[in-house]
Amino acid sequence: MEYGKTSRLRSSSLGDRLFDTCNVISMVCLMIVTLYPFVNMIAVSLNDANDAIKGGIYLWPRMWTLENYKYIFGESSIYHSTLISALRTVIGTVSSVLCTAMLAYTISRQDYVFRKFVTMFFIFTMYFSGGLIPTYLLIKNLSLLNSFWVYIIPGIIGVFNMIVIRSFIEGLPDGILESARIDGAGEFTTFWRIVLPLTTPALATVSLFVAVGQWNSWFDVFLYNSSNLNLSTLQYELMKILQTSNTTAGSQSAADVFAQSGNVNTVTPTSIRATMTIIATVPILLIYPFLQKYFVQGMTVGGVKG
């Protein structure tokens, strides 16, 4: 009897170890596949541009150089556009998360009469929009053209983000909110002092979504603020540099692509593209570790509760 029980335990333990081994191997393979393109971009950006044309660069630069980064940061517009990108990311993220959270709290209330109607109204906008031209005309009529607020106001409410936060709020114990109302707390006090602190995981998840979207956005700059250089963002400036590099590369031979006058160092569209990718990605990578714990918890709980 004891022997059979011990045998089953050993068999189960062996299966668990086998599962753990396969799981670790799968995760390592997935990590390699995920990290390799980024590591390769770093290697290309730190490699001599003319040498990179030959190929064969994988994980380590063959000819080290910082000329690619010097070329990008040599553009005077980069620094001001970086400031604009940082401002729109911070202001856009804070305002969007706050407004979306207020809306999510409102429609999470079971006693709200128009709860279902408002929810369906916003969900409808996820699948149908007015189109590019009507949106442009609306932005124009609202006097948001050539304005910093065109980066903030149109996207201040995110429907998917609202659903995530609402699902998280609906999962909170009812007794907490009821006790606050018994103590005389109003709706705003309940939302600000109780709901917001308790929904930190969902807010962190949404904040990451919004921040990445704001930081990477460039098409709205092209549509609404392309004539105002003072409101140009980093992504838009990098896009223009890449566009210029592709145009110039098409009109020159491979031997003198982007040759600097009086300088033997060169840059190419490939090296510029790799360098731009690293510059645009690093700020988000620096933020993500601080939000990772909340991000995983917010997506798990919000997804299950929804």
C-alpha positions as CSV (number, residue, x, y, z in Angstrom):
1,M,0.0,0.0,0.0
2,E,2.7,2.4,1.0
3,Y,4.9,1.3,-1.9
4,G,2.1,2.1,-4.4
5,K,1.5,5.5,-2.8
6,T,5.2,6.3,-2.9
7,S,5.4,5.2,-6.6
8,R,2.6,7.5,-7.6
9,L,4.2,10.4,-5.8
10,R,7.5,9.7,-7.6
11,S,5.7,9.5,-10.9
12,S,3.8,12.7,-10.2
13,S,7.0,14.5,-9.2
14,L,8.8,13.2,-12.4
15,G,5.9,14.6,-14.5
16,D,6.0,17.9,-12.7
17,R,9.8,18.1,-13.3
18,L,9.3,17.2,-16.9
19,F,6.6,19.9,-17.3
20,D,8.8,22.5,-15.6
21,T,11.7,21.6,-17.9
22,C,9.6,21.9,-21.0
23,N,8.1,25.1,-19.8
24,V,11.5,26.7,-19.1
25,I,12.9,25.6,-22.5
26,S,9.8,27.1,-24.2
27,M,10.1,30.4,-22.3
28,V,13.8,30.6,-23.1
29,C,13.1,30.0,-26.8
30,L,10.4,32.6,-26.7
31,M,12.7,35.1,-25.0
32,I,15.4,34.6,-27.6
33,V,13.0,35.1,-30.4
34,T,11.6,38.2,-28.8
35,L,14.9,39.8,-27.8
36,Y,16.9,39.0,-30.9
37,P,15.4,41.7,-33.2
38,F,16.0,44.4,-30.6
39,V,19.6,43.2,-29.8
40,N,20.3,43.1,-33.5
41,M,19.0,46.7,-33.9
42,I,21.4,47.8,-31.1
43,A,24.3,46.0,-32.9
44,V,23.5,47.7,-36.3
45,S,23.1,51.1,-34.7
46,L,26.5,50.8,-33.1
47,N,28.2,49.5,-36.2
48,D,29.8,51.5,-39.0
49,A,27.1,52.2,-41.6
50,N,29.0,51.2,-44.7
51,D,30.2,48.0,-43.0
52,A,26.6,47.2,-42.0
53,I,25.6,47.2,-45.7
54,K,27.6,44.0,-46.1
55,G,25.4,42.2,-43.6
56,G,26.4,39.5,-41.2
57,I,25.8,41.5,-38.1
58,Y,23.8,39.6,-35.5
59,L,24.4,40.2,-31.8
60,W,27.6,42.2,-31.8
61,P,28.9,45.2,-33.8
62,R,31.7,44.4,-36.2
63,M,33.0,47.9,-36.4
64,W,32.1,50.1,-33.4
65,T,31.0,53.6,-34.0
66,L,28.7,56.3,-32.5
67,E,28.4,58.2,-35.8
68,N,24.8,57.0,-36.3
69,Y,23.8,58.5,-33.0
70,K,25.8,61.7,-33.6
71,Y,24.0,62.1,-36.9
72,I,20.5,61.8,-35.3
73,F,21.3,64.0,-32.3
74,G,23.1,66.5,-34.6
75,E,19.6,67.6,-35.8
76,S,18.8,70.7,-33.7
77,S,15.0,69.9,-33.8
78,I,15.5,66.6,-32.0
79,Y,15.8,68.1,-28.6
80,H,12.8,70.4,-28.7
81,S,10.7,67.6,-30.3
82,T,11.7,65.3,-27.5
83,L,10.4,67.8,-25.0
84,I,7.1,68.0,-26.8
85,S,6.9,64.2,-26.9
86,A,7.6,64.0,-23.2
87,L,5.0,66.7,-22.4
88,R,2.3,65.1,-24.5
89,T,3.1,61.7,-23.0
90,V,2.9,62.9,-19.4
91,I,-0.1,65.3,-19.8
92,G,-2.0,63.0,-22.2
93,T,-1.5,59.9,-19.9
94,V,-2.5,61.7,-16.7
95,S,-5.6,63.4,-18.2
96,S,-6.7,60.3,-20.2
97,V,-6.4,57.9,-17.2
98,L,-8.2,60.3,-14.9
99,C,-11.1,61.0,-17.2
100,T,-11.4,57.4,-18.3
101,A,-11.4,56.2,-14.7
102,M,-14.1,58.7,-13.8
103,L,-16.3,57.4,-16.7
104,A,-15.5,53.8,-15.7
105,Y,-16.6,54.5,-12.1
106,T,-19.8,56.2,-13.3
107,I,-21.0,53.3,-15.5
108,S,-19.9,50.7,-12.9
109,R,-22.6,52.0,-10.6
110,Q,-25.5,49.6,-10.6
111,D,-28.0,52.4,-9.7
112,Y,-27.0,54.6,-12.7
113,V,-30.1,54.7,-14.9
114,F,-28.3,55.2,-18.2
115,R,-25.5,52.7,-17.4
116,K,-26.3,50.3,-20.3
117,F,-27.0,53.0,-22.8
118,V,-23.8,54.9,-22.1
119,T,-21.8,51.7,-22.2
120,M,-23.1,50.6,-25.6
121,F,-22.7,54.2,-26.9
122,F,-19.0,54.1,-26.2
123,I,-18.5,50.5,-27.3
124,F,-20.1,51.5,-30.6
125,T,-17.3,54.0,-31.2
126,M,-14.8,51.2,-31.0
127,Y,-16.1,49.6,-34.2
128,F,-17.4,52.6,-36.2
129,S,-15.8,56.0,-36.7
130,G,-16.5,59.1,-38.8
131,G,-13.5,58.5,-41.0
132,L,-10.4,60.6,-41.6
133,I,-11.9,63.6,-43.4
134,P,-14.8,64.1,-41.0
135,T,-12.4,63.8,-38.1
136,Y,-10.1,66.4,-39.6
137,L,-13.0,68.8,-40.2
138,L,-14.2,68.3,-36.6
139,I,-10.7,69.1,-35.3
140,K,-10.6,72.2,-37.5
141,N,-14.0,73.4,-36.4
142,L,-12.9,72.9,-32.8
143,S,-9.9,75.2,-33.5
144,L,-7.5,72.5,-32.5
145,L,-5.3,72.7,-35.6
146,N,-1.7,73.9,-34.9
147,S,-2.4,73.4,-31.2
148,F,-0.8,71.3,-28.5
149,W,-4.2,70.2,-27.2
150,V,-4.9,68.3,-30.4
151,Y,-2.6,65.6,-28.9
152,I,-4.6,65.5,-25.7
153,I,-8.4,66.1,-26.2
154,P,-9.3,63.8,-29.1
155,G,-8.0,60.7,-27.2
156,I,-8.8,61.7,-23.7
157,I,-11.3,58.8,-23.4
158,G,-10.2,55.3,-24.4
159,V,-13.1,52.8,-24.6
160,F,-11.0,49.7,-24.2
161,N,-9.2,51.3,-21.2
162,M,-12.6,52.2,-19.8
163,I,-13.7,48.6,-20.0
164,V,-10.6,47.4,-18.2
165,I,-11.0,49.9,-15.4
166,R,-14.8,49.3,-15.1
167,S,-14.3,45.6,-14.9
168,F,-11.7,46.1,-12.1
169,I,-14.0,48.4,-10.2
170,E,-16.9,46.0,-10.4
171,G,-14.7,43.4,-8.8
172,L,-14.2,45.5,-5.7
173,P,-16.1,44.4,-2.5
174,D,-19.4,46.2,-2.3
175,G,-18.9,46.6,1.4
176,I,-16.0,49.0,1.0
177,L,-18.0,51.5,-1.1
178,E,-21.1,51.1,1.1
179,S,-19.2,51.8,4.3
180,A,-17.8,55.0,2.7
181,R,-21.3,56.2,1.9
182,I,-22.5,55.4,5.4
183,D,-19.7,57.5,6.7
184,G,-21.0,60.4,4.6
185,A,-18.6,60.3,1.7
186,G,-19.9,61.8,-1.5
187,E,-19.3,60.2,-4.9
188,F,-16.3,62.3,-5.7
189,T,-14.7,61.5,-2.3
190,T,-15.5,57.9,-2.7
191,F,-13.9,57.9,-6.2
192,W,-10.8,59.9,-5.2
193,R,-10.0,58.4,-1.8
194,I,-11.2,54.8,-2.1
195,V,-11.7,53.7,-5.7
196,L,-8.6,55.2,-7.2
197,P,-6.1,53.7,-4.7
198,L,-7.8,50.3,-5.0
199,T,-7.6,50.3,-8.8
200,T,-3.9,51.0,-9.0
201,P,-3.2,47.8,-11.0
202,A,-5.8,48.7,-13.6
203,L,-4.7,52.3,-13.7
204,A,-1.0,51.2,-14.2
205,T,-2.0,49.0,-17.0
206,V,-4.0,51.7,-18.8
207,S,-1.3,54.2,-18.1
208,L,1.2,52.0,-19.9
209,F,-1.1,51.6,-22.9
210,V,-1.7,55.4,-23.1
211,A,1.9,56.4,-22.6
212,V,3.1,54.1,-25.3
213,G,0.5,55.3,-27.7
214,Q,1.3,59.0,-27.0
215,W,5.0,58.5,-27.2
216,N,4.9,56.6,-30.5
217,S,2.3,58.7,-32.2
218,W,3.3,60.8,-35.2
219,F,0.4,60.6,-37.7
220,D,-1.6,63.2,-35.7
221,V,1.4,65.6,-35.9
222,F,1.5,65.0,-39.7
223,L,-2.2,65.7,-40.0
224,Y,-2.8,68.6,-37.7
225,N,0.5,70.3,-36.8
226,S,2.9,69.6,-39.7
227,S,3.1,73.3,-40.4
228,N,4.0,74.2,-36.8
229,L,7.6,73.2,-36.1
230,N,7.3,74.2,-32.5
231,L,4.8,71.4,-31.9
232,S,6.7,68.6,-33.8
233,T,7.3,65.4,-31.8
234,L,10.3,63.1,-31.6
235,Q,8.6,60.4,-33.6
236,Y,7.6,62.8,-36.4
237,E,11.2,64.2,-36.6
238,L,12.6,60.7,-36.8
239,M,10.1,59.9,-39.5
240,K,11.2,62.9,-41.5
241,I,14.9,62.0,-41.1
242,L,14.2,58.5,-42.3
243,Q,12.1,59.8,-45.2
244,T,15.0,62.1,-46.2
245,S,17.5,59.3,-45.9
246,N,15.5,57.0,-48.2
247,T,15.1,59.8,-50.7
248,T,18.8,60.7,-50.6
249,A,19.8,57.1,-50.8
250,G,17.8,56.6,-53.9
251,S,19.6,59.4,-55.7
252,Q,23.1,58.4,-54.7
253,S,25.3,55.4,-55.3
254,A,25.9,52.9,-52.6
255,A,29.5,54.0,-52.2
256,D,28.7,57.6,-51.2
257,V,25.3,57.2,-49.5
258,F,25.0,60.0,-47.0
259,A,28.7,60.9,-47.1
260,Q,29.4,63.8,-44.8
261,S,31.2,66.6,-46.5
262,G,34.9,66.3,-45.6
263,N,34.2,63.3,-43.4
264,V,34.9,59.7,-44.2
265,N,32.1,58.5,-41.8
266,T,28.8,57.8,-43.4
267,V,25.3,56.9,-42.5
268,T,22.7,54.8,-44.4
269,P,19.0,54.3,-44.3
270,T,19.6,51.0,-42.6
271,S,21.8,52.4,-39.8
272,I,19.4,55.4,-39.3
273,R,16.4,53.1,-39.1
274,A,18.1,51.0,-36.4
275,T,19.3,54.0,-34.5
276,M,15.8,55.6,-34.6
277,T,14.3,52.4,-33.3
278,I,16.6,52.3,-30.3
279,I,16.1,56.0,-29.5
280,A,12.3,55.7,-29.7
281,T,12.2,52.5,-27.6
282,V,14.5,53.1,-24.7
283,P,12.3,55.6,-22.8
284,I,9.4,53.1,-22.7
285,L,11.7,50.3,-21.7
286,L,12.9,52.4,-18.8
287,I,9.3,53.0,-17.6
288,Y,8.0,49.4,-18.0
289,P,9.9,47.7,-15.1
290,F,8.3,50.0,-12.6
291,L,4.8,49.1,-13.9
292,Q,5.3,45.4,-14.7
293,K,3.8,44.1,-11.4
294,Y,0.7,46.3,-11.7
295,F,0.5,45.6,-15.5
296,V,0.3,41.9,-15.1
297,Q,-2.2,42.1,-12.2
298,G,-4.4,44.6,-13.9
299,M,-4.6,42.7,-17.1
300,T,-5.3,39.4,-15.3
301,V,-8.0,40.7,-12.9
302,G,-9.6,43.1,-15.3
303,G,-9.8,40.4,-18.0
304,V,-11.3,37.8,-15.7
305,K,-13.8,40.1,-14.1
306,G,-14.9,41.5,-17.4
